[in-house]
Amino acid sequence: MGVIGVQLVVTMVMASVIQKIVPHYSFARWLLCSGSLRWYQHPTEDELRSLVGKQKGQKRKDRKYNGHIDNKPLTVPKDIDLQLETKYITEVDTLALHYFPEFQWLVDFTVAATAVYLITELYYSVAQPSGEMNISVVWCLLVLAFVIKTLFSITAHYFKLEEGGERSLCITFAFFFFVKAMAILIITENYLEFGLETGFANFSDSAQQFLEHQGLESQGPISKLTFKLILALLCSLIGAFLTFPGLRLAQMHLDALNLTTTKITQMTEQTYDTLRLWVIILMCTLRLAMMRHHLQAYLNLAQKGVDQMKKEAGRISTVDLQKMVARVFYYLCVIALQYVAPLVMLLHTTLLLKILGGHSWWVYPEEDLPCTHEMDSDSLMGAEPIATPTPASVVETGARASVAQLSMALGGLQTVFSPLLFRGLFSFFTWWIAACLFSTSLFGLFYHQYLMAA
């Protein structure tokens, strides 16, 4: 499998774009700094003094106790008549945002990887090359790696907090999703058909035949119980990573709804798979189109917090008031990452399902399907049987013999890691990621709309 020709050129061009053009023309910066998002500035101490009837610039008198000056912070009434000033986000403002470099890299690399995927799909549909590795698989896997790294970093930040209960919430949801995954994995595929059973059976049989061909005796590389236990652990980890993104999405969705002024047959299995791919792509596109509305709803939490404070009695220090307002803007990129990262994970898991699972973007008549789910005994060993060494190959020495043995081994591995296995794995993970987002968002809707309002 040679990575040559068009795919290599596309990869090199996209790498140059990431290195040379993206630092100057960034899609991530455009999302935040295109003049549609407004953030609330915290009031200065002088402005707060003037609101409580003090002269601007008047110095605060320090009280003395036993010769020591008591430097207590200035406090203002909570029901102060305060209206926050807004400002459109500029590129200079992003320098103060936490996790902005991570947000910019993830979004821009995802755009580049998606462009490589689209070009590669067009190339495969026109040229229909054979024997080449699809380079977009590597790009999609890199995107998923960056997403998991980013979500892990944000979740680890929550674990460092001593107060707030974030650590307990992550652990609770991790155990909840582990139990949920185990329950789902033991359900027969007559009810939830992901293709895991078929894919694992194909993987186990092909691996056993491959090892026997190499002269090794084996009952299979892994048992079904161990396979499902590993999947359940991965599902638990993904669920823990998606806990706060789902809760945050629910809060932003409710706030966005409050801000808006205006309040949609029978088919073959292959047709269903294709339509499922398109539905996920369209839903991801819709989520991306709604991103600015949700982020603006989050930024409005600064004014919402001030309005809520006015209903309370007592006083609050100017420092705490300023922190309450400024904290919303400084954590904008954390919220943006929690919004984008699950979306990117779901999108590129779906793209890998299409590539490695052997699905198609088009709906074919049943008699013209490019691939089917049933595979006979010959297809389990690949399109061509593994070639046996000929007398001439036995005579080969050195590098040529090593290359021949490596090619035979890679050909055998292709039969082990078949499209049936990838179809089952990525079909399950695509469903699981969407289910985790739905579960956490549903819990967030219930929490913010009913429990917080109570």
N, C-alpha and C positions, 0 to 999 in steps of 0.2 A: 504494500500500500504506500504509494509515494505521494507526499504532499508537494505537488509541483504545479507549475502553470498558473492558471487564473487564481486559484485560492491563495497561493503564496504571494502573488502580486497584491491581491486585495488585503491580505494581512499586513504586508509591509507598508502599504499606503495608509491603512487605518492606524498603524502604530505611529507613522509620521504625523498624522492628523492629531492624535492624542498628545504627542510631544510638542508640536509646533503651533497648532491652531487653537486647541482647546484652552490653553492658558489665556488667550486673548478673547475668544468667543466661546463662552461656556454656557451650555444649556441650563445648568444648575443655577448659575448667577442670574440668568434671564428669568427663571421661574420666580426668584425672590425679588429681583431688583428691576423689573420691567415697568414699575410705576403703578402697580395695582394693589400692592399690599401696604397697609399703613400700620405703624407701630406707635404705641403710646409712650410719651416721654414722662419720666418722673419729675415732679415739681422740685424746684430748688428750695433750700431752707429760707431764702429771702422771700420767695413767693408765698410760702406757707406762713411766714411772719406777717406779711401784708394782709393775708386772708383772715387772720385772727385779730386784726386791728392794730398791729404793731407797726412802727415806722420801719421802712425798708432800710436795712443797714444798721439798725439799732443793735447794740451789743447786748448779749445776754449776761445778766448779773450772776456771778457765782456765789453761792452761799458758803459761809465759813463755819466750820465746826471744829472747835478746839485748835484753831490756827491752820486747819487744813481746808483747802478749797474743794468744795463738792461739785465735780464736773458732771452733773446729771444731764442727760440729753434733753433737748427741747421737745416738749409734747404739745400736741394740738388736739382739739376735740374731734371725736370720730365723726360727728355729724357736720363737719366743716363743709362749706359750699365749694367743693373742688371739682373742676372740670379739666380733664387731662387734655393736653395738646397732642395732636397727631402729626406724623411726618412719614412721607413715603420712604421705604427702605432703599438705600443707595449702596453701592459697592463698598464705600468707606464704612458704613454701618456694619457690614458683615464681618469686619475684622474683630469685633467684640463678641461674636456669636460662638458659643461652645459647639464643637463638632462640625463647624462649617467645612474644614478641609475634607473630612470623611464624607459629608453629604455631597460636596462638589465632585469628589473622585468617583463615588458610587454612581451618581446620576450620569456623569459624562461618560464613564466607562460602559455603563449599560446602554447608552445611546449608540456608542461605537460598536459594541457587541451585537446589538440589534440590527445595525446597518450591515455588518458582516453577514449576519444570518440571512437577511433579505437578499443580498447580492448572491450569496451561495445558493439559496433556494432557486433564484432565477437562473443561475448557471447550471444547476442540476436539471431544471425543467427544460432548458434549451439544448444543452450539450449532452446530457445524460451520460456522464463519464462512468467508467467502470474501473474498479481497482484503486480508486483514490479515497483517502480518508477525508471525511467531511470536517473541515477545519472549524466550522461553526460550533461543533460539539465542544471543542476546547474553550472557545470564547464563552459559551453558556456555562460551562463548569467553572470558569474563572469568576463569572458574575455571581454564581451561587456561593463560591468560596468567600468573596468579598462581602456578600450579604450576611452570611453566617458570622463572619468575623466582626462586622459592625454591630449586629444584634447582640453578640456575646459581649462586646465592649460596653454597650449601653446597659445590659442586664447586670454585668459585673459592677457597674457604677451604682446601681440600686442596692447591691449587696453590701457596699461600703457604707451606706447610710445607716446610722444607728437608730434613727427615729423614723416614723412614718408607716411602718409595716410593710414596705415594699418587698423586703427579703422573705417574710412569711407568706406573702401573697404569691410570689414566684414559686416557692417550694410547694405550696398548696396546689396550685394549678399544674405543676409538674407531676405530682402524684395523681391528680385527677385525670390528666391526659394519658398517663401510663396505664391506669386502670381502664380507661375508655379504649385505648389502643388494643390492649389485651382482649377486651370483650369483643371488639370488632374483628380481630384477627382469628378468633376461634369460631366466628359465625361462618357457616357454610357459604360457598360462593353461589349457591342457588338464590341467595337474597342480595348479597353485595358482590357483584362480579367485577373484580379488578384484574383478573388474570394472574394473580400471585401463585395459585396452586399449579396452573399449567406452566407458568414460567419457571417455578422452582423444580417441577418434575423434569422439564426439559433441561434445565441447568444441571441437575443431579445426574441424569442419565448420560448427558454429553460429557460431563466431567469424568464419570466413571469409565466410559469408553475411551476417552483421551488418555487417562492414566493406564488403562490396560494396554493401549497401543504403545505406551512408553515402557511397558514391561513391569508396571507396578500394580499390586493388588490393593484395592480399596473398595469400601462400601459406599463411598461418596464423600465429598469434601466437608459437608456439614449436615446435621440433622434438621428436620423441619421445625422441631421445637426451638432449637438454638437460633435458627433463621428468623423465626417469628419473635423470639425474645429480643434479638438485636434490633429488629424493626420497631418493637414497642419502646425500647430505650431511645432510639432516634426520634420517634414520635413524641415522647415525653420531653426531650430536649427542645424540639421545635415548638411544642406547645408552650413551654416556659418562656422561650424567646418571644413568642407572639402574644403573650399575656398583656403587657402594657400597650403595645401597638393597638390591640383590639379595644381595650378600655379607653384609650385616648381617642380612637376613631369614633367610638360611640358618643363621647362627650362633644367632640367637634361637630358630629352630625346633628345632634340635638340643637346645639347653638346655631348651626347654619340654618336649620329649619326655622328657628325663631327669628332669624334675621331676614329670611327671604320674603319677598312681597307677593309671590305667586305660588298658589298651592296646586301595560300595554300588554299526529296521524300514525300512524304506523310507519315504521321505517326499518331498514336492514341494520345489522350490527355495525357494519363499516360506515354507513351513513350517520348513525348515532355518534360514532367516534369522531368523525369529521366535524359534525355540528357542535359537539362538545368542545373541540379545540377552538372553534370560532366564537362560541359563547364566552369562553374564558378570555380570549383576546379582546373581545368587545367590552367585557366588564372591566378589564384592566384599563382599557382606553377611557372608559367612562370615569373610573376612579381618578385617573390622571387629569382629566378635564375638570373635575371638581376639586382638585388639590388646592387651588388658590382660595376658593370659597371656604374650605375647611381651615386653612391656615389663617385666614382673616378672622374666622370665628374664634380661633385660639388667641390671636392677638387682642381681640376684644375682651378677653378675660381681665385685662388690666382695668378697664373702665368698669367692668362688671364687679370686680372686687372692691373698687372704690364706692360704687353704689350700694353694695351690700354693707360696707363699713359704716355708711351714713345712717343706717338703720339701727346701729348698735350704740349703746351708751358708754361713757367713759372717754379716755384719752389714749392716744397712740403717739409714740415717739416719731419724730420726723425721719430718722434713719430707717425705722421699720416700715414706714409708709413708702419711702423711696425704694426700699428693697422689694416691697410687695409689687410695685409697679414695674420696676426694671427687670425683675426676675422673669417676667413673661417673655420679654423680647430676647433676653440673653439665651434662653433655652429654645428659641425658635427652631434651630437646626436639629436639635434632639427630637423635637416633635416631627419635623419634616422627615428625618430618617425613619422614625417609627411609622410614618405614613407611607414612605416610598419603599423601604426595604422589604416588607412582606409582599408588596405589589410586584417588585422585581423578582423575588423568589418564586412566586406563583407563575409569573409570566415565563421565566426561563426554564422552570421545571416542565411547563407545558411544551415549550419549544423542544426540549430534550425528549419528551414523550413522542413528539411527532417524528423527530429524526431517528432516534434509536429504536422506537417501537414500530417503525415501518408504516406509519399512518400517512394519509394524504390530505392535502388542503381542499381537494375537489371531491364532489359526489359523483361516483361512477355508477352506470347501470350494473346490476348484479353480475351479468355475464362478462363484464369488462374490467373487473376489479384488478388492480395491479398486484395485490397480495392478499392472502387469506389467512385466517387464524389456524386452519388445519395444516399440519406439516406431516409428511409421510416419513418413513424410516430413512430414506435416502437424504431428505432435506435436513434431517437432524445432524448429519455429518457435513452439511454445507452444500454449496452448489456443485462442487466437484469432490470426489473421494480423495482422501489423503494419499498422495502419490507414494508408492513404495520405491525404495532405492533401486536403481538399475545397475547393471554391472559397470556401466561407464561412470556412474556417480560414486561407486565404491573406489574407483581408481583416483578420483579427485582428492586432492590434498590441500592442506593449508586453509586459506581464506575462503576458497570456493566451497569446500566441504562445510565450513562453519556457516556460511550464508545459506546453504541448502538446508542444513539442520534447523537454523533459526526460522526460515520460511515455513518449514513443516510444522514447527512448534506454534508459530503465530496462526497458521491455518487451522491447527487443532483448537487453539484458544477461541477462534471465531465461532466454532461450533459450540463451545462451552457457554460463552457469553452471547447468546442468541437474541434476536429481536423479541422472542416470546418472554425471555427473562426481563429485559428492559421495559417491555410493554406492561408487564405486571407491576414492576417496581415503581416506575414513574407515574403510572395510572393511580397507584395507591397513594404516593406522596403528593400528587396534585390534588387528589380528593382530601387528603389529610390536612394540607396547608389551608385549603379553602374552609374545611370544617373547623379548624382551630380559630381562624379569623371570625367565622360566623359565631362560634360559641362564645369567645371572649367579647365580641361586639354586642351580642345579645345580652350577656351579663352586664356589660357596661351600660347599655340602654336601660335595663331594669334598675341598676344602681343609681345612675344619675337622675333618672326621671321619677323614681318612686322613693328610694331609700334616702337620697339627699334632700328630696322635697318634704319628707316626713318630719 
